[in-house]
Amino acid sequence: MLPLDFSAAHNIAGNAALLADSELAAVHKHLHTLDPKGHRFATVLRDTIDQLLNGEVTGRYDWKTLFKTEKTHAGTIVEINLQREFKFDDGVAMDYRIAGSDVDCKYSQQFGGWMIPPEARGHLCLLVWADDYKSRWSAGLLRIEDKWLNLGNNRDMKLTVKAEHRDKIAWIWRDAELPVNVLLHMNPRDREAVFAHSSGQTRLNELFRLAERRRIGRNVVRTVAQQKDYMKRVRGNGGARSALRAEGFVIMGDYASHQKIARQLGLPAPGEGEFVSARVIQAKSHHTARPRVFLDDTWWVLAESGDPKEEGPLLPKHTVAPQ
């Protein structure tokens, strides 16, 4: 995520708005205080896109497969989910009341595609963009003025912000990382291999084989399993953890002990509701360059493609290094 730099050349006009508009500055500060790193905002956007895709029922993972009516409804769902997450008060004339000011919320999957209603003139707008293909998102504030808007009206008399005036937006978060939609960004052949199976458990096993070393969110698991007890399909006792252990795979969840193991292996630590799978082998003397972790009274390292398969360790609740 780009840092908030109020002297940054790319947003001079937006930064000027912070100095000239005390209400805008107050809302900007309040939102940044609520979510300094943008993690909560990013999670809402990720969850909203997944909510629209409804993968557990539909098996969809691609924004392009949504119906037109679903895409149209996306802005409303974003608005609702942000209010639930941050507990914004209802606005008087606009969607929210934030730091004492009315704020309208507009979302677009296409950058710059925000549709501004006539009644928003003179008010603050929270402009939100998220693109699942680029895995990026932004959110900023703009005081709506006629001179910033394109004149062409649609049937609802809604207007768009002129491209040359988007620099007037005071960004709170700009080009931040959206949690990756693993299914969308997988190698197409690997994705086809996952969905080639009729069994939800077999599909999930294949996912953890082919998308190893990457964060896999709960909604991806739900989409692949397409079963209401999808979390059971990850765990041991018949789930992916036990099924893939014979091949050397460990599947780390969002437990603190699992996150520690992932970090020790040099892998991304799974966040809330996430998993990271990896194939490991027992460490040998020539594995000095590979990160290692101590499990089941043995040192383990990440397996490379040429390494033989061997049964992997059980994941304990706590990792204990040898004395």
N, C-alpha and C positions, 0 to 999 in steps of 0.2 A: 504494500500500500504506500502511495506517495505521502510523505509527511506534510502536515499543514504548515506552509511557508507563506506568510502574509506579504512577503516581498517577491514571491515567485513571478517570473515574467509571464508565465502562461495564464495567470489569473489576476492581473493587475486591476482590471475593472471590477472583478468580483471582490477583491480585497478592499477596493475603494468603497464599495457598498457597505462593507462592515464598519467602516469609519463614518460613513454619512448617514446610515440608517440604524438608529439605536435599537429599534424593535428587531430588525433582522439580526443584528449582532447578538442580542440577548437570546434569541431562539437558536442561533448557530452555537453559541457557547453552551447552552443547556443541552442540546443534542450531543455535542461532543463530550460533555461531562458524563452523560448517561452511558456513553459507549465509546470510550477514548480510542480503542483500536478497531472499532467497527465490527467486532466479532458477532455481537448480538444482531446487528442489522443484517450481516451476511447470512446468518443462520435463518432469519426470517425469510429472506429472499430464496435461499436454497429450499427451505421447507414449503414455501408457497408454490414454487415451480413443480416440486414433487407432488404437492397436493393436487395441482391441476392435471398432471400426468396420470395420477391415480394408478400407479404401476401394479399394485397388488391385484387390482381387478382387471386392468386393461393390458398389462404387459408393456405399456409404452414407456419410452425413455427419451424421446426426441420431441422438442417443442414443435417442430413442423407437423407432427402427427395430430396436434390438437385441432379441434373443430374451431371454426371462425368464432362461434359464440363463446367458446371457452377462452380464446385469446382476448376477446373483448372484455370478458369478465375478470381477467387477470388483475387489472388495475384496482378493482374493488376488493379483491381478495388480499392484495398487498396492503391496501389501506387498512383493512380490518385487522390483519395479522400484526401490522406495526403497532396499531393502537392497543391490541391485546398484550404485546410484548412490553411496550413502554408505558402503558396505562395513561396515555394522553387523555385529557378531558375532551368532551365534545366541544366543537367550535360553536360560535354563535351564528355566523354566516358561512363558515368554511368547515372542513372536516374536523380539524383539531383545534384545541386551545393549548398553546405551548408557551411557557414563560410569559403569560398574559396577553399573547397575540393570537389572532385567528390565522391558521395555516391550512392551505389546501394541499392535498397529496396527489401527485400525478406520477404514474409509472408508465414506462415504455420499454419494450424489449429492443427497440431500435433507438439508438442514441439520437436525441433531438426530436423524437417523435411524440413528445408530450402534447396532449390535446388540452388546451386551456379554455375553460368555459368563460363566457362574457362576464359572469358574476364574480370572477376571480380578479378582475381589474382593480388595481390598487391594493390588493392583498398579497401576502407572502405565499409562495408556492414551494413546497418541498418536492423537488424534481428528482425522481429515482429512475435509474437505468440498470438493467442486469441482462447479460448476454450469456446464455449457457454454452454457446459454441466457443466464445472467447474466455469463458470462466472469469469474467471481470464484472464489476458493478461500480456505480457512483451514486452519490446523493448530494444535492446542494440546494441552496435557497435563492430565490429570485423574487423581487418585488415586481409584480406584473404591471407593465405600462404599455399603452398602445404602440408606442414607437419601437418596442422590442419585438412586436408580433407581425407575422405574415398576414396579409390582407385577405387571402383566399379563404372563404368560409366553407365548412361542410354543412350537412343538413342540420346539425345541432348547433351551428354558429360557433363551433369551437375553433380556436386558432392555434398556431404553432409558433415557437420562438424562432426568430430569424437566425440563420446559421452564424451570421457575422456578429450577433449579439449574445451568443452563448457564453462569451467570455465575461458577461456581466453576472453569471451565476457564481455565488459564493460557495465553493465546494466545501463540504464537511469531510467527505471521503471521496477520493478521486482515483479511478482505475484500481480499485481494491480487488483482492483475490476472492472470487466466488468459489465456495467448496466445489470441487470438480465432480461432474456427473460422469462417473467411471464408465458406465455402459456407453454413453455417447462418444467418449473419447478413446475407447478401446480400438485396437486393430480390428477392422471389420471381420476378418477371418476368425479371430478369437471370439468375437461376439456371436458369430454364427455358430461356432462350436458350442458355446454355452447354451444357446436357445435350441440347438438341435435335439436336445434330450426331452423326453416327455415327462420325466419325473422331476418335480421341484427340487428334491434333495440332490439328484444327480446334476442338475443345472447349477445348483449352489456350489457343489464340490468343484465343478469345472471352473466356475468363476474364481474361486480362491486359488486354483492352480494357475490360471492364466492371467490373473490381475494381481499377482503377488507384489509385495513391497509398496503397495499403494493404499491410501486410505479408502476404505469402502464403507459408505454410509448405510445406515439402517434402511433407508428407502430403496437403495440399490438391492439390498438383500431381499426386501419385501417384493420388489418387482421381479426378481429372478425366481424366487420361491413360489410366488403367487399362492401362498397359503397363509391362513390366519395365525398359525403357530410357527411363523417363519423364524423367530428367534431360537426356537428349539432345534431348528435345522442347522444352526451354527455350532451349538454346544457339543460337548462330548456325549457319551452314552447313545451313540447312533447318529449323531449329527456330523457336520463336516470336520470338526476337530478330531473325532475318533476315526472317521473314514480316511482322512488324509495323513494321519500320523504315520502309517506304514510307509508312506512315501517321503517322510521326513519333514512334513509341513507342521508349522505351529501357526495358530491363528490367535493373535493378540486382540483383546478388547479394550474397553476404556477404563479398566481397573488400573489403579496406580501401579501395581506390581507388573502388569502387562506393559504399561507405558514405559516403565523403567527398562524392561527387557528390550523393547523396540529401540530405545535410545542407545543401549549398550551395543546393539547390533548395527547401529548407524542408520536405522530406519526412521521414517516419520512416525511419531507417536500417535496412536489413534485418539481422537478427541471424543467428546460425548456422542454415544450412539454409533461409533465407528469401529472398524476392524482393520487389521493389517495382517496379511498372511505372508509367510516366507518359508522356503525350504532350507533346512539346516543339515549339517553333517558334523560328526565329532571332529574336534580340532586335531590336526596332525602337526608335526614339527615344522613342516614347510608352509603352514598357514599363518606365519608370523605377521603378515601385512593385513590380515582380515580382522575386523572387530569381533570380539567373542563375548559369550555370556556363559555363566556357570549354572547348569540345570541338571537335576538328577545325578549329582556327584560327578559330572563330566563337563568339560568345556565344549562349547558348540560355536560354530561359525556359519555364516551364510554359505549355502551351496551355490556353485556356479554350474553352468549348463553341462560341462563335461564331468562333473562329480557323480559318483555312483549314488543310487538311492539307498537310504538306510532308515530304519525306524527312528522317528524323532522323539524328543523328550515330552513328558507331560508338563504342562504349565502350572507351577505351584502358585499359591496365593502370595508367597513372598520368595524372593530370590536370596539365597544365602551363599556368599563366596566362601571358598575354603580358607582355613586358617593357615 
